[in-house]
Amino acid sequence: MFKTIKNALKTPDVRKRLLYTLLLIVVFRLGCFITVAGVDSIALNEAMGQTTGIAGLIDIISGGAFSRFSVFAMSISPYITASIVIQLLAMIIPSLERLTKEGGEEGRRKINRYTKILTIILALVEAIGLFLSYKSAGVFIDSTFLTAALVVTGLVAGTSVLMWLGEQITSKGIGNGISLLIFVGIVSGLPRGVTTLWNLIMSNGQFSTTGLLTAIGVVIGALLLVAGVVFVQQAERRVPVQYSKKVVGRKMVGAQSTHIPLKLAMAGVMPVIFASSFMTFPAMIIQMFVSDIATKTGFLAGLYKFSIATSTSSVGIGYSIANAIVYLLLIIGFTFFYTYAQFNPAEVSNNIKKNGGFIPGIRAGKPTTEYLTSIITKLTWFGGFFLALIAIIPMLLRFTSLNIAFGGTSILIVVGVALETVQQLESQLAMRHYKGFLE
């Protein structure tokens, strides 16, 4: 990785892209410290001294922007949700499916336009919900319509700017713009994790041997976790495919041997994001219409506590256990859903058959489909349990005295984006025939 970055800095065009990306990242981080107009800073510090629940989850992704109620407080989450909704609709609506698969460049532009429109709508709804949720906490100067309009407009504008920054990084920077913004937001919480470990070692200003051993254990555990994520993200099952001789034009093309690379975690981190959004959605809706729901009792209060148990342990062990079980099942379910949405064994089998290919030892047609389905099912079970384990580990740590900024989802996103970014740099260097890289 470091060699790739070193070679990229030596290539003028790639270096410009890196510097441009760095400039936009600086703009993003500066925006995280610009508070929305109409917010009472003193009351904000008191109300958000320690963000928990959904607020804490959003604050980690936004790089601390939520706790400051900055213009980037909602982060890029409305865009992610909009992208997920458009992907799901593309599987249901035939016209959208045709745009996705056969529309080409024009189709991608239309899909991108629909995603942006839906992002603005979702951002508007979420901004109104945030204003209604925190209005009773005295965070705002007053509760008039003008203040509400200023806050909502500022939050929606911030999300729009983030969406534009992501597009610029993708087109003129090093790529993966949206993912890179999430990556930067999460990594910005690393100093808080280091501070937590230091406070663990220096308990009340005095050196603690127990704290030191605990800190060393946390660091070793984090390194093992990162190594495991890297291994699973990069691992793949290669299914061999052979193609017989055929006539192309006036030439006889010889037999070829290739393979189908099947990733061990083909769905990536998307099932965790789907499951997290699904679990926290009820709490977001309830917060919008019921004030001080956390202090109340009844069905809605129970549903709210169950929903936020993904990101806090203050609701009780019963809610946390039930939430963890449902969360695990949802992650596995969404892993299967997203994997089969990306890889269709029947379609792959038909393409192999049409091109005169076959898997050694497996007949073309239905047996090939069944063989590929069997492999994908086994890989998906493993990938689903792995993602669920990574996501649930931080939930277990909340019942200890540790309060580490990095969670399992955060590590999955950070490692995944880092690997993708390095691959983007390598592909750009390869396109420019960089001698040092090709060697």
Backbone hydrogen bonds, N-H to C=O, Kabsch-Sander energy under -0.5 kcal/mol:
donor,donor_aa,acceptor,acceptor_aa,energy
5,I,1,M,-2.2
6,K,2,F,-2.3
7,N,3,K,-2.6
8,A,4,T,-2.2
9,L,5,I,-2.0
10,K,6,K,-0.8
11,T,7,N,-0.6
11,T,8,A,-0.9
15,R,11,T,-2.9
16,K,12,P,-2.2
17,R,13,D,-1.7
18,L,14,V,-2.3
19,L,15,R,-2.5
20,Y,16,K,-2.5
21,T,17,R,-2.4
22,L,18,L,-2.5
23,L,19,L,-2.3
24,L,20,Y,-2.0
25,I,21,T,-2.1
26,V,22,L,-2.1
27,V,23,L,-2.0
28,F,24,L,-2.2
29,R,25,I,-2.4
30,L,26,V,-2.4
31,G,27,V,-2.2
32,C,28,F,-1.1
33,F,30,L,-1.6
34,I,31,G,-1.3
35,T,33,F,-0.8
36,V,69,F,-2.4
39,V,36,V,-1.1
40,D,139,V,-3.2
41,S,39,V,-0.8
44,L,40,D,-2.4
45,N,41,S,-2.1
46,E,42,I,-1.4
47,A,43,A,-2.4
48,M,44,L,-2.4
49,G,46,E,-0.7
53,G,311,S,-0.5
55,A,52,T,-0.9
56,G,52,T,-1.0
57,L,53,G,-1.8
58,I,54,I,-2.7
59,D,55,A,-2.4
60,I,56,G,-1.8
61,I,57,L,-1.6
62,S,58,I,-2.5
63,G,60,I,-1.0
64,G,59,D,-3.0
65,A,62,S,-0.6
68,R,64,G,-0.8
69,F,66,F,-1.3
70,S,65,A,-2.4
71,V,31,G,-0.6
71,V,34,I,-1.9
72,F,31,G,-0.6
73,A,70,S,-1.8
75,S,72,F,-1.6
77,S,74,M,-1.2
79,Y,76,I,-0.6
80,I,76,I,-1.8
81,T,77,S,-2.7
82,A,78,P,-2.4
83,S,79,Y,-2.5
84,I,80,I,-2.3
85,V,81,T,-2.5
86,I,82,A,-2.5
87,Q,83,S,-2.2
88,L,84,I,-2.3
89,L,85,V,-2.7
90,A,86,I,-2.1
91,M,87,Q,-0.7
91,M,88,L,-0.8
92,I,88,L,-0.6
92,I,89,L,-0.9
93,I,89,L,-3.6
97,E,93,I,-2.0
98,R,94,P,-2.4
99,L,95,S,-1.9
100,T,96,L,-2.2
101,K,97,E,-2.3
102,E,98,R,-2.9
103,G,98,R,-0.8
103,G,99,L,-0.8
106,E,103,G,-0.6
107,G,103,G,-1.5
108,R,104,G,-2.0
109,R,105,E,-2.0
110,K,106,E,-2.0
111,I,107,G,-2.5
112,N,108,R,-2.5
113,R,109,R,-2.1
114,Y,110,K,-2.6
115,T,111,I,-2.3
116,K,112,N,-2.1
117,I,113,R,-2.3
118,L,114,Y,-2.4
119,T,115,T,-2.1
120,I,116,K,-2.2
121,I,117,I,-1.9
122,L,118,L,-2.6
123,A,119,T,-2.8
124,L,120,I,-2.3
125,V,121,I,-2.2
126,E,122,L,-2.8
127,A,123,A,-2.6
128,I,124,L,-2.2
129,G,125,V,-2.2
130,L,126,E,-2.3
131,F,127,A,-2.2
132,L,128,I,-2.4
133,S,129,G,-2.3
134,Y,130,L,-2.2
135,K,131,F,-0.9
136,S,132,L,-0.5
138,G,135,K,-1.3
139,V,134,Y,-1.2
141,I,38,G,-2.3
148,A,144,T,-2.2
149,A,145,F,-2.7
150,L,146,L,-2.3
151,V,147,T,-2.6
152,V,148,A,-2.7
153,T,149,A,-2.5
154,G,150,L,-2.3
155,L,151,V,-2.3
156,V,152,V,-2.5
157,A,153,T,-2.7
158,G,154,G,-2.0
159,T,155,L,-2.0
160,S,156,V,-2.1
161,V,157,A,-2.4
162,L,158,G,-2.2
163,M,159,T,-2.2
164,W,160,S,-2.1
165,L,161,V,-2.8
166,G,162,L,-2.5
167,E,163,M,-1.9
168,Q,164,W,-2.4
169,I,165,L,-2.4
170,T,166,G,-1.9
171,S,167,E,-2.6
172,K,168,Q,-3.0
173,G,168,Q,-0.9
173,G,169,I,-0.7
175,G,169,I,-2.2
180,L,176,N,-2.7
181,L,177,G,-1.9
182,I,178,I,-1.9
183,F,179,S,-2.5
184,V,180,L,-2.5
185,G,181,L,-2.3
186,I,182,I,-2.3
187,V,183,F,-2.7
188,S,184,V,-1.9
189,G,186,I,-1.7
190,L,187,V,-2.3
193,G,189,G,-1.4
194,V,190,L,-2.3
195,T,191,P,-2.5
196,T,192,R,-2.2
197,L,193,G,-2.1
198,W,194,V,-2.3
199,N,195,T,-2.6
200,L,196,T,-1.5
201,I,197,L,-1.8
202,M,198,W,-3.1
203,S,201,I,-1.0
203,S,206,Q,-1.0
205,G,202,M,-1.2
206,Q,203,S,-1.8
208,S,201,I,-2.7
209,T,207,F,-0.5
212,L,208,S,-2.1
213,L,209,T,-2.5
214,T,210,T,-2.3
215,A,211,G,-2.6
216,I,212,L,-2.6
217,G,213,L,-2.3
218,V,214,T,-2.4
219,V,215,A,-2.4
220,I,216,I,-2.6
221,G,217,G,-2.6
222,A,218,V,-2.6
223,L,219,V,-2.4
224,L,220,I,-2.5
225,L,221,G,-2.2
226,V,222,A,-2.6
227,A,223,L,-2.6
228,G,224,L,-2.4
229,V,225,L,-2.4
230,V,226,V,-2.7
231,F,227,A,-2.5
232,V,228,G,-2.5
233,Q,229,V,-2.7
234,Q,230,V,-2.1
235,A,231,F,-1.9
237,R,262,L,-3.6
238,R,236,E,-0.6
239,V,237,R,-0.7
239,V,260,I,-2.3
241,V,258,T,-3.0
242,Q,358,F,-2.9
243,Y,256,Q,-3.2
244,S,356,G,-1.9
246,K,253,V,-1.7
248,V,246,K,-0.5
248,V,251,K,-3.0
249,G,247,V,-0.6
250,R,248,V,-0.5
251,K,248,V,-1.8
253,V,246,K,-3.0
253,V,251,K,-0.7
256,Q,243,Y,-1.7
258,T,241,V,-3.3
260,I,239,V,-2.6
262,L,237,R,-2.8
262,L,260,I,-0.7
263,K,261,P,-0.6
264,L,235,A,-2.1
265,A,232,V,-0.6
266,M,263,K,-0.7
268,G,265,A,-1.2
270,M,267,A,-1.3
272,V,269,V,-0.5
273,I,269,V,-1.8
274,F,270,M,-3.0
275,A,271,P,-2.7
276,S,272,V,-2.7
277,S,273,I,-2.5
278,F,274,F,-2.5
279,M,275,A,-2.4
280,T,276,S,-2.3
281,F,277,S,-1.3
284,M,280,T,-1.9
285,I,281,F,-2.1
286,I,282,P,-2.7
287,Q,283,A,-2.6
288,M,284,M,-1.1
289,F,285,I,-0.9
289,F,286,I,-0.8
290,V,286,I,-2.3
291,S,289,F,-0.5
293,I,290,V,-0.7
295,T,292,D,-1.1
296,K,293,I,-1.4
302,G,298,G,-2.3
303,L,299,F,-2.8
304,Y,300,L,-2.4
305,K,301,A,-2.4
306,F,302,G,-2.5
307,S,303,L,-2.1
308,I,304,Y,-2.2
309,A,305,K,-0.7
310,T,307,S,-0.7
311,S,308,I,-1.6
312,T,308,I,-0.6
316,G,313,S,-1.1
320,S,316,G,-1.7
321,I,317,I,-2.6
322,A,318,G,-2.2
323,N,319,Y,-2.7
324,A,320,S,-2.5
325,I,321,I,-2.1
326,V,322,A,-2.2
327,Y,323,N,-2.9
328,L,324,A,-2.4
329,L,325,I,-2.2
330,L,326,V,-2.5
331,I,327,Y,-2.3
332,I,328,L,-2.2
333,G,329,L,-2.6
334,F,330,L,-3.2
335,T,331,I,-1.9
336,F,332,I,-2.0
337,F,333,G,-2.3
338,Y,334,F,-2.9
339,T,335,T,-2.2
340,Y,336,F,-2.4
341,A,337,F,-1.3
342,Q,338,Y,-1.3
343,F,339,T,-2.7
344,N,342,Q,-0.5
348,V,344,N,-2.5
349,S,345,P,-2.6
350,N,346,A,-2.3
351,N,347,E,-2.1
352,I,348,V,-2.2
353,K,349,S,-2.2
354,K,350,N,-2.6
355,N,351,N,-1.6
356,G,353,K,-1.6
357,G,352,I,-3.1
358,F,242,Q,-2.1
362,I,359,I,-2.7
368,T,363,R,-0.6
369,T,365,G,-1.8
370,E,366,K,-2.6
371,Y,367,P,-2.2
372,L,368,T,-2.7
373,T,369,T,-2.4
374,S,370,E,-2.2
375,I,371,Y,-2.0
376,I,372,L,-2.7
377,T,373,T,-2.4
378,K,374,S,-1.9
379,L,375,I,-2.5
380,T,376,I,-2.6
381,W,377,T,-2.2
382,F,378,K,-1.9
383,G,379,L,-2.8
384,G,380,T,-3.0
385,F,381,W,-2.3
386,F,382,F,-2.3
387,L,383,G,-2.5
388,A,384,G,-2.4
389,L,385,F,-2.5
390,I,386,F,-2.4
391,A,387,L,-2.2
392,I,388,A,-2.0
393,I,389,L,-1.9
396,L,392,I,-1.6
397,L,393,I,-1.8
398,R,394,P,-1.1
399,F,396,L,-1.3
400,T,397,L,-1.9
411,I,407,G,-2.3
412,L,408,G,-2.4
413,I,409,T,-2.4
414,V,410,S,-2.9
415,V,411,I,-2.7
416,G,412,L,-2.3
417,V,413,I,-2.9
418,A,414,V,-2.3
419,L,415,V,-2.4
420,E,416,G,-2.2
421,T,417,V,-2.7
422,V,418,A,-2.1
423,Q,419,L,-2.1
424,Q,420,E,-2.2
425,L,421,T,-2.3
426,E,422,V,-2.5
427,S,423,Q,-2.3
428,Q,424,Q,-2.2
429,L,425,L,-2.4
430,A,426,E,-2.4
431,M,427,S,-2.2
432,R,428,Q,-1.1
433,H,430,A,-1.5
434,Y,429,L,-2.0
435,K,433,H,-0.5
438,L,434,Y,-2.4
439,E,435,K,-1.9
